[in-house]
Amino acid sequence: MEVKIGIPSVPRELVIETASTPEEVESALAAAVAAEAGVFVLTNVKGGKVLVPADKIGYVEFGSTEPRRVGFGNVL
C-alpha cells in the first residue's frame, strides 16, 4: 500500500510503500498523535523504517492496496 505524508513547509510529500494494512497505519498514526511527543513510525516494503514527529504531520493519504500496473496497452 502506498502512504503519502504531507509536512507543512516542506514542498514535497513523503511517499512510502508499505506492506501494512490501512487499519494498521491508521492505528499507528492515532497512537502517535495521542502521545505527547509521539513519533509516527512506518516500515517500508524493504524493511526500512520512516519516523516522523506526529506534531509535524499535515496529512496522511492512503493509496491503493493493489500493485501498480505497468504497461501501455489494454489486455484483451
N, C-alpha and C positions, 0 to 999 in steps of 0.2 A: 504494500500500500504506500502511496506517496503522501507525505505530510509536508505542508508548506507553513513556515513560521515567519510572521512579519514582526519586525522590530522597529519601533519608532526611531527616526533619524538615521536609519540605515537604508540606503536606496534599493538594495536587493534583498529578496526574501531567502531564507534558508530552505532548501528542498532536500528532504531526507526520504530515502526508500527504506521502509521498514517491514519486517515480517509480522509485526504486532497487528492485532485487530483494532478496529475503530474504538471498541469499548475499552480496550487496554490503554490506548493512547489517551482517551478522554478521562479515564480514572487517574492516570499518572499526572495529567495536567491539573485536574481538580485537587489532587493531593498536594501538588507543588504550589498552587495558588493559595490553598488553605494554610499552609505552613508559613510562619512569619518570615523567614528568609529562605523560602523554598527554591529548589532548583528543578527544572523540568528536564528529565533525562529520557532520551530515546536511543535505542540500539538500532543501527542500520543493518541491512541485509548481510554485510561483510563482517559483522561482529564489532564494529567500532561504535563508540558512544558519542552522542552530542549532548552537551549540557548547556542550558540556557537559564539564566536567572528568571524566575517567574514574574517578577515585577517589571521586567523589560519586554515582555511579550505583548505585542499589539493585537495579533490574531493568530489563530491556528486553523488551517484549512486541510480537510481530509480529502485525498484524491480517490480515484477508483481503486478497487481491490483487485481488478483483473489486470493481467500484464499488458504492457503497451503492445500495440500491433505495429509490425514493421512491414512495409511493402507499399507498392504504388497502385496495384490493380485490385479489382474485385475477384473474389473466389467464386467460381461457378458451381 
